[in-house]
Amino acid sequence: MAVLVVADHDNSAIVLITLNAVTAAVAISDDVHVLVAGDNAGAAAEAASKIAGVSKVVTADSPAYGHQLAEALAPLIIGLAGNYSHILFPSNTTGKNAAPRVAALLDVAQISDVVEIVSDDTFVRPIYAGNAMATVQSSDPVKVITVRGTAFGPAAAEGGSALVESIDSAGDPGLSSFVGHELTKSERPELTAARVIISGGRGMQSSENFEIIEKVADKLGAAVGASRAAVDAGYRPNDYQVGQTGKVVAPELYIAVGISGAIQHLAGMKDSKVIVAINKDEEAPIFTIADYGLVGDLFKLVPELDAELEKQDIKPR
Amino acid sequence: MKLLVAVKRVIDYNVKVRVKADQTGVETANVKMSMNPFDEIAIEEAVRLLEAGTATEVVAVSMGVQQCQETIRTALAMGADRGIHVKTDAELQPLAVAKLLAKIVEKEAPDVVILGKQAIDDDSNQTGQMLAGLLGWSQGTFASKIELADGGANVTREVDGGLETLAIKLPAIITTDLRLNEPRYASLPNIMKAKKKPIDEMSPEDLGVDVTPRLTTLKVTEPVKRDGGVKVENVAELVDKLKNEAGVI
């Protein structure tokens, strides 16, 4: 049976984590369909049709789907569910919002944050902030899953040539509507897709002090992240938060600056390939998982790092 | 306006969780238990609405073993008016909890149900959205700001790109994110007062809900352990290692 991936997109482009969900879908079935429900989302549907491994794109266009609201998406997906053995969502805020509503309406369990497909009914997922891994088996006829992006490589965005099929919208239940948003504007890479991340914690002491981190980020082509403590203190906006209940990242290089390393933070970054910790407290738990630890005053060391990268002419890859 | 708040008893967030040797789960014997931190935020928000006169009653619900009543008492000490305990020793998965809550919503007829966005034990992030689906209600998830008005609410949500504000119709489900508020500590007099507040006890059978788990946990294992590496002396050594040893810059 075919597997459906519910794409996250902004009507013009596919949100990258969707590609990771496609990889998970391909591990389950060789017939992978992608749903693009949007408002004038032809460009997003076309982009989806080029993803390698996708055999069909199903698209529904309606103003009701313009902001991917769960109340409108759920009835549309329920209408399609009979054709699929599995319905996969990327485990980002859009997917996490919609998937459980869909599962409840289908009277099935939802399996969150899957990191491994063991078989078509058995999956591995982290629990307790990743301090334990649960292998769970579903007895439901349809498996509704959210896919942790960092656990699956992205499918190639180009190379596929799926056919695109338009279906009717399921209408607007009229329960909720979009009012507005305040999106963080940045020229830097998106956190969950970045090759390098440099994050600041409570040790940064102020919003202004993040400037020293940003300078290093620009030299490395890195995204900037933050610990919960730094976000709670208002140093950075909420979408910078890396951790158990924020974003989960696994870059090639993660530099933690002034972050002590609470388990809730480690849960969001411990799968990074190389971890660097800069902290004045040599007993900080972050050092127990860091590949390279540098003990000292971050306000001296981070500018030094910036100068050294400059001196050695290190450029973003 | 009547508010219902769901609270879960979980292993305290400061406890270092250990996987059991027989791989059936994690060690819970002699481990400190507390209210799920996101549910504390949910109770705090409800109690603030009560204090502001927007809400007229706050009912706290918990489900599970006898000791869940301690969690309900905490909610009552923070300012909830009364409690409901759905008592069972059975494993309760999010779908079953959502079905039980839907039955309680039928009886209690709240205008808004507030839940934590996620419990820090199973990290599912499902129950609120499932309840909204079962009831056919609107959902304002991952809320960092709630403005209630007649018949509706504006909910500001923490999303991947920043913040998003939705207008939702009441009755509604709202789930809390970290920045919504800072929960209070219950004062000693309020803890004493909470002991006299009523808690209704019922069973899943009383509510007519089949709570049989849909997911079978085959095993629970330790994650791959990551060992610490080396301490470097200075920035030059760090850059050298990143460039020549790790090859990541």
HADDOCK unambig.tbl for C-alpha pairs under 7 A between the chains (distance, minus, plus):
assign (segid A and resid 71 and name CA) (segid B and resid 138 and name CA) 6.46 0.50 0.50
assign (segid A and resid 93 and name CA) (segid B and resid 159 and name CA) 5.56 0.50 0.50
assign (segid A and resid 93 and name CA) (segid B and resid 160 and name CA) 5.99 0.50 0.50
assign (segid A and resid 97 and name CA) (segid B and resid 129 and name CA) 6.69 0.50 0.50
assign (segid A and resid 97 and name CA) (segid B and resid 141 and name CA) 6.80 0.50 0.50
assign (segid A and resid 100 and name CA) (segid B and resid 126 and name CA) 5.23 0.50 0.50
assign (segid A and resid 100 and name CA) (segid B and resid 129 and name CA) 5.52 0.50 0.50
assign (segid A and resid 100 and name CA) (segid B and resid 130 and name CA) 5.16 0.50 0.50
assign (segid A and resid 101 and name CA) (segid B and resid 129 and name CA) 5.03 0.50 0.50
assign (segid A and resid 101 and name CA) (segid B and resid 130 and name CA) 4.65 0.50 0.50
assign (segid A and resid 101 and name CA) (segid B and resid 132 and name CA) 6.85 0.50 0.50
assign (segid A and resid 101 and name CA) (segid B and resid 133 and name CA) 4.77 0.50 0.50
assign (segid A and resid 104 and name CA) (segid B and resid 95 and name CA) 6.58 0.50 0.50
assign (segid A and resid 104 and name CA) (segid B and resid 130 and name CA) 5.01 0.50 0.50
assign (segid A and resid 104 and name CA) (segid B and resid 133 and name CA) 6.09 0.50 0.50
assign (segid A and resid 104 and name CA) (segid B and resid 134 and name CA) 6.25 0.50 0.50
assign (segid A and resid 105 and name CA) (segid B and resid 133 and name CA) 5.98 0.50 0.50
assign (segid A and resid 105 and name CA) (segid B and resid 134 and name CA) 6.24 0.50 0.50
assign (segid A and resid 109 and name CA) (segid B and resid 95 and name CA) 6.05 0.50 0.50
assign (segid A and resid 109 and name CA) (segid B and resid 214 and name CA) 6.00 0.50 0.50
assign (segid A and resid 112 and name CA) (segid B and resid 124 and name CA) 5.58 0.50 0.50
assign (segid A and resid 127 and name CA) (segid B and resid 121 and name CA) 6.26 0.50 0.50
assign (segid A and resid 127 and name CA) (segid B and resid 122 and name CA) 4.88 0.50 0.50
assign (segid A and resid 127 and name CA) (segid B and resid 123 and name CA) 5.77 0.50 0.50
assign (segid A and resid 128 and name CA) (segid B and resid 120 and name CA) 6.03 0.50 0.50
assign (segid A and resid 128 and name CA) (segid B and resid 121 and name CA) 4.72 0.50 0.50
assign (segid A and resid 128 and name CA) (segid B and resid 122 and name CA) 5.98 0.50 0.50
assign (segid A and resid 128 and name CA) (segid B and resid 123 and name CA) 6.58 0.50 0.50
assign (segid A and resid 130 and name CA) (segid B and resid 223 and name CA) 6.96 0.50 0.50
assign (segid A and resid 131 and name CA) (segid B and resid 17 and name CA) 6.58 0.50 0.50
assign (segid A and resid 131 and name CA) (segid B and resid 222 and name CA) 6.72 0.50 0.50
assign (segid A and resid 131 and name CA) (segid B and resid 223 and name CA) 6.22 0.50 0.50
assign (segid A and resid 132 and name CA) (segid B and resid 19 and name CA) 6.45 0.50 0.50
assign (segid A and resid 132 and name CA) (segid B and resid 220 and name CA) 6.42 0.50 0.50
assign (segid A and resid 132 and name CA) (segid B and resid 221 and name CA) 5.71 0.50 0.50
assign (segid A and resid 132 and name CA) (segid B and resid 222 and name CA) 5.03 0.50 0.50
assign (segid A and resid 132 and name CA) (segid B and resid 223 and name CA) 5.63 0.50 0.50
assign (segid A and resid 133 and name CA) (segid B and resid 220 and name CA) 5.49 0.50 0.50
assign (segid A and resid 133 and name CA) (segid B and resid 221 and name CA) 5.21 0.50 0.50
assign (segid A and resid 133 and name CA) (segid B and resid 222 and name CA) 6.16 0.50 0.50
assign (segid A and resid 133 and name CA) (segid B and resid 223 and name CA) 5.88 0.50 0.50
assign (segid A and resid 134 and name CA) (segid B and resid 217 and name CA) 6.65 0.50 0.50
assign (segid A and resid 134 and name CA) (segid B and resid 219 and name CA) 5.93 0.50 0.50
assign (segid A and resid 134 and name CA) (segid B and resid 220 and name CA) 4.43 0.50 0.50
assign (segid A and resid 134 and name CA) (segid B and resid 221 and name CA) 6.54 0.50 0.50
assign (segid A and resid 135 and name CA) (segid B and resid 217 and name CA) 5.86 0.50 0.50
assign (segid A and resid 135 and name CA) (segid B and resid 218 and name CA) 5.50 0.50 0.50
assign (segid A and resid 135 and name CA) (segid B and resid 219 and name CA) 5.36 0.50 0.50
assign (segid A and resid 135 and name CA) (segid B and resid 220 and name CA) 6.28 0.50 0.50
assign (segid A and resid 136 and name CA) (segid B and resid 215 and name CA) 6.02 0.50 0.50
assign (segid A and resid 136 and name CA) (segid B and resid 216 and name CA) 5.44 0.50 0.50
assign (segid A and resid 136 and name CA) (segid B and resid 217 and name CA) 4.42 0.50 0.50
assign (segid A and resid 136 and name CA) (segid B and resid 218 and name CA) 5.61 0.50 0.50
assign (segid A and resid 137 and name CA) (segid B and resid 215 and name CA) 5.43 0.50 0.50
assign (segid A and resid 137 and name CA) (segid B and resid 216 and name CA) 5.10 0.50 0.50
assign (segid A and resid 137 and name CA) (segid B and resid 217 and name CA) 6.41 0.50 0.50
assign (segid A and resid 137 and name CA) (segid B and resid 218 and name CA) 6.82 0.50 0.50
assign (segid A and resid 138 and name CA) (segid B and resid 214 and name CA) 6.13 0.50 0.50
assign (segid A and resid 138 and name CA) (segid B and resid 215 and name CA) 4.67 0.50 0.50
assign (segid A and resid 138 and name CA) (segid B and resid 216 and name CA) 6.53 0.50 0.50
assign (segid A and resid 139 and name CA) (segid B and resid 214 and name CA) 5.91 0.50 0.50
assign (segid A and resid 139 and name CA) (segid B and resid 215 and name CA) 6.52 0.50 0.50
assign (segid A and resid 140 and name CA) (segid B and resid 214 and name CA) 6.67 0.50 0.50
assign (segid A and resid 175 and name CA) (segid B and resid 138 and name CA) 5.25 0.50 0.50
assign (segid A and resid 175 and name CA) (segid B and resid 168 and name CA) 5.98 0.50 0.50
assign (segid A and resid 175 and name CA) (segid B and resid 169 and name CA) 5.45 0.50 0.50
assign (segid A and resid 176 and name CA) (segid B and resid 138 and name CA) 6.17 0.50 0.50
assign (segid A and resid 176 and name CA) (segid B and resid 166 and name CA) 6.66 0.50 0.50
assign (segid A and resid 176 and name CA) (segid B and resid 167 and name CA) 5.56 0.50 0.50
assign (segid A and resid 176 and name CA) (segid B and resid 168 and name CA) 4.29 0.50 0.50
assign (segid A and resid 176 and name CA) (segid B and resid 169 and name CA) 6.19 0.50 0.50
assign (segid A and resid 177 and name CA) (segid B and resid 166 and name CA) 5.59 0.50 0.50
assign (segid A and resid 177 and name CA) (segid B and resid 167 and name CA) 5.23 0.50 0.50
assign (segid A and resid 177 and name CA) (segid B and resid 168 and name CA) 6.52 0.50 0.50
assign (segid A and resid 178 and name CA) (segid B and resid 165 and name CA) 6.47 0.50 0.50
assign (segid A and resid 178 and name CA) (segid B and resid 166 and name CA) 4.66 0.50 0.50
assign (segid A and resid 178 and name CA) (segid B and resid 167 and name CA) 6.31 0.50 0.50
assign (segid A and resid 179 and name CA) (segid B and resid 165 and name CA) 5.35 0.50 0.50
assign (segid A and resid 179 and name CA) (segid B and resid 166 and name CA) 5.13 0.50 0.50
assign (segid A and resid 179 and name CA) (segid B and resid 167 and name CA) 6.22 0.50 0.50
assign (segid A and resid 180 and name CA) (segid B and resid 164 and name CA) 5.96 0.50 0.50
assign (segid A and resid 180 and name CA) (segid B and resid 165 and name CA) 5.27 0.50 0.50
assign (segid A and resid 181 and name CA) (segid B and resid 163 and name CA) 5.56 0.50 0.50
assign (segid A and resid 181 and name CA) (segid B and resid 164 and name CA) 4.15 0.50 0.50
assign (segid A and resid 181 and name CA) (segid B and resid 165 and name CA) 5.85 0.50 0.50
assign (segid A and resid 182 and name CA) (segid B and resid 162 and name CA) 5.96 0.50 0.50
assign (segid A and resid 182 and name CA) (segid B and resid 163 and name CA) 5.15 0.50 0.50
assign (segid A and resid 182 and name CA) (segid B and resid 164 and name CA) 6.36 0.50 0.50
assign (segid A and resid 183 and name CA) (segid B and resid 161 and name CA) 5.25 0.50 0.50
assign (segid A and resid 183 and name CA) (segid B and resid 162 and name CA) 4.53 0.50 0.50
assign (segid A and resid 183 and name CA) (segid B and resid 163 and name CA) 6.12 0.50 0.50
assign (segid A and resid 184 and name CA) (segid B and resid 161 and name CA) 6.06 0.50 0.50
assign (segid A and resid 184 and name CA) (segid B and resid 162 and name CA) 5.49 0.50 0.50
assign (segid A and resid 232 and name CA) (segid B and resid 179 and name CA) 6.78 0.50 0.50
assign (segid A and resid 238 and name CA) (segid B and resid 158 and name CA) 6.61 0.50 0.50
assign (segid A and resid 238 and name CA) (segid B and resid 162 and name CA) 6.43 0.50 0.50
assign (segid A and resid 239 and name CA) (segid B and resid 159 and name CA) 6.77 0.50 0.50
assign (segid A and resid 239 and name CA) (segid B and resid 160 and name CA) 5.48 0.50 0.50
assign (segid A and resid 239 and name CA) (segid B and resid 161 and name CA) 5.92 0.50 0.50
assign (segid A and resid 239 and name CA) (segid B and resid 162 and name CA) 5.05 0.50 0.50
assign (segid A and resid 252 and name CA) (segid B and resid 248 and name CA) 6.67 0.50 0.50
assign (segid A and resid 253 and name CA) (segid B and resid 248 and name CA) 6.53 0.50 0.50
assign (segid A and resid 287 and name CA) (segid B and resid 228 and name CA) 6.37 0.50 0.50
assign (segid A and resid 288 and name CA) (segid B and resid 227 and name CA) 6.68 0.50 0.50
assign (segid A and resid 288 and name CA) (segid B and resid 228 and name CA) 4.46 0.50 0.50
assign (segid A and resid 289 and name CA) (segid B and resid 226 and name CA) 5.86 0.50 0.50
assign (segid A and resid 289 and name CA) (segid B and resid 227 and name CA) 5.56 0.50 0.50
assign (segid A and resid 289 and name CA) (segid B and resid 228 and name CA) 4.24 0.50 0.50
assign (segid A and resid 290 and name CA) (segid B and resid 228 and name CA) 5.19 0.50 0.50
assign (segid A and resid 290 and name CA) (segid B and resid 229 and name CA) 5.84 0.50 0.50
assign (segid A and resid 291 and name CA) (segid B and resid 228 and name CA) 5.72 0.50 0.50
assign (segid A and resid 291 and name CA) (segid B and resid 229 and name CA) 3.98 0.50 0.50
assign (segid A and resid 291 and name CA) (segid B and resid 230 and name CA) 6.06 0.50 0.50
assign (segid A and resid 292 and name CA) (segid B and resid 229 and name CA) 5.77 0.50 0.50
assign (segid A and resid 292 and name CA) (segid B and resid 230 and name CA) 5.26 0.50 0.50
assign (segid A and resid 292 and name CA) (segid B and resid 231 and name CA) 5.59 0.50 0.50
assign (segid A and resid 292 and name CA) (segid B and resid 232 and name CA) 6.37 0.50 0.50
assign (segid A and resid 293 and name CA) (segid B and resid 230 and name CA) 6.21 0.50 0.50
assign (segid A and resid 293 and name CA) (segid B and resid 231 and name CA) 4.39 0.50 0.50
assign (segid A and resid 293 and name CA) (segid B and resid 232 and name CA) 5.89 0.50 0.50
assign (segid A and resid 294 and name CA) (segid B and resid 231 and name CA) 5.83 0.50 0.50
assign (segid A and resid 294 and name CA) (segid B and resid 232 and name CA) 5.51 0.50 0.50
assign (segid A and resid 294 and name CA) (segid B and resid 233 and name CA) 6.69 0.50 0.50
assign (segid A and resid 294 and name CA) (segid B and resid 234 and name CA) 6.82 0.50 0.50
assign (segid A and resid 301 and name CA) (segid B and resid 235 and name CA) 6.85 0.50 0.50
assign (segid A and resid 304 and name CA) (segid B and resid 235 and name CA) 6.65 0.50 0.50
assign (segid A and resid 305 and name CA) (segid B and resid 235 and name CA) 5.73 0.50 0.50
assign (segid A and resid 308 and name CA) (segid B and resid 236 and name CA) 6.73 0.50 0.50
